[in-house]
Every structure is written in structure tokens, then in C-alpha cells.
Amino acid sequence: MQVLNAQEIMDLIPNRYPILYMDYVDEMEPGKSIIATKNVTINEQFFQGHFPGNPVMPGVLIIESLAQAASILILSSPDFKGKTAYLGGVNDAKFKRMVKPGDVLKLHIEFVKQRANMGIVSAKAMVDGKVATSAELMFIVAPNTKA
């Protein structure tokens, strides 16, 4: 099992503040699964407008957190070193529980299938052992293109 800190995460994926929604990787079995953590704090920029007086993490950002965890899993493969994983699709997304400041999101990703430069993962965002969000995510991996 592999554990990654914030700097090691940034070495794998291109996301940076304010759009990096990952604090650390709890465990990873390359090519199979990952569990990563996002600590949700009141200091997040999105809580200023979503919603004043009733802060709730937007569902699209929970999906983004899951996509970032999946990208870490995908890009940790030697086949994809130095490349970028792009989200190609979201299927069967379900939002079962609100995510609020103080929650700890545990992001569980498992490979469903992979072919060449494309893959599908099963993704769940858990809070206190309960599913907050689940979805199937599709990815396309491409070479880095820096402008």
C-alpha cells in the first residue's frame, strides 16, 4: 500500500489551490484502488456563496474531488507517468447526503476497466462511513501540453 502527502499528490496531478481538493492519500494499490482524504473546512472559498447561513459543499466539487483521487490512481501507473487524466464522463451520479464544514470526505476509487488511454472507475465519497456521493467516472489520458 502506498501513502502520499500533498506535495506528492501535486507531483502527479496538475491541480493547484484553489482547485486542489485533496489533502492526502490514505492508501493506494496502483492499478486497483485508492482511498484519499479531503478535509472540508469553513475556509473553503465556495462556502461564501453556497449557501450563506447554510454552508454546503457543491455536488460538482464532490465529483471533482473524486475525479482528482481517480487521477492520482491512474497517473501513478508507469504507463501514464507525466501525462494528464481528463474527465470524459460521469454516469449514475447520486447525492445521498450533504457535505458540510467539518466533514472529512473519504474518497474511495476502484478501477472497473482500462483500455489503452481510457478507463472507468467506480467512485464513492464517504462521510462518517456513509455514502455521500457515488458515481461512475470515465477518463481519457493524454500527453501533457503546456502552452
N, C-alpha and C positions, 0 to 999 in steps of 0.2 A: 504494500500500500504506500502511496505517495502523498505527502502533505506539502502544500505550497503557501507561502506568505504573499502579501500584497505585491511586493516587488517582483517575485517570481511569476505572479499572475500577469503583471504588466509586461514581462518579458515575452509572454505567449500571445496575448491579445492586444489589439491596438487601442482599446478603450482607456480613457483617462477621465479624471474629475472634470466636469460634474456628471459624466455619463458612465462611470465605472461603478457597477452595483455588485461588488464582490469584495469581501473582506479577507477571506482565506479559504483554502481548500482543506476540508477535514480529512478526506481520504479519496484516493483515486486509484483505480485499477485500469491503466491505459488500455484503450481499445474495448473496454467493457462498461465501466460506470464511474461516477463521481458523486461525492456529496460535498457541497460548498456552503459557506455561510455568508449571509448579508444581514448585518445588524441594522435594524431600521430605527433611526433616531429622529427626534423632532427637528433637528437642524437641517434635514433634507430640504433642498430648495422647493421641491414640488409641494410640500405641505403648506406653503404660503398661500396657494390658491386652490388646494384640493383637500379639504374644503375648510375655509376659515371657521373656527369653532368646532369642527368635527374632522380632524385630520385623518385621511385615508390614503394609503398608497395606491396610485392609479394602477388598474389591472394591466395596462400596456407596459408599465415599468416592471411589474412582476414577471411578465412574459420576457421582457428584456433581460432581467436577472437570470432567468432560466436559460435564455439563449447564450448569455455570457458564460455560464457554467458549462453548457454544452460545447461552446467554442474552445474552452480550456481543454476539455476531454478530447475533442477532435484534433486540436493543434498540438497536443502533447505527443501525437504519433510521429515517429521519424519520417513517415511518408509525407507529412504536411508541414514539416519544420520550415519556419519563415514565410508561411502563406497566411491567407486571411480566410476565415469562415464567414460566409454571408447567410443570413436567414432567408430561406427560399419559400417557406410556407409554415402556416400554423393551422393545425387541424384539431377539432374536438376540444377547443379550449373551454374549460369550466372554472368558474369563480365561485367557490363554496363558502368563503369566509373573508371578511375584511381584514386587511393588514394595517395595523396602527403603529404609531410611535412606541418604541419599547419592545416590539415583537422581534424575534430572531427568526429569520427565514432560513430554513434548511432546504437547500436546492438539491434534489435527487434526480440524476440523469442516468438513463441506461440506453445503450445502443440497441436499436431494433434491427437495422440493417445498414450496410455500407457497400457502395459500388463505386469504383474509381474515385471521382471527386465529389460524390454526392452521398448523403447519409440521412437517416431518420433516427430520431431519439424519442424516447418516452420521458416526459418531464413532469415532476411534481414539486411544488413549493409547499413546505410544511411549516406550521407554527404550532408549537407545543404538541408535536406528534400527530397533528390533524392536518389533512389536506386543505390548503387554502386555494390553490390553483393547480390545475393539471392540463396538459396539452401534449400533442404530438408535434414535434418540430422537425422541419426538413432543412437541410443545409447544403450549400454548394461551396466548395473550397477552390479558391483561385489564387494565382500568384499575387504577391504584393505589388501594387502600382503606386508609387509615391510621385506626386506632382511636383 
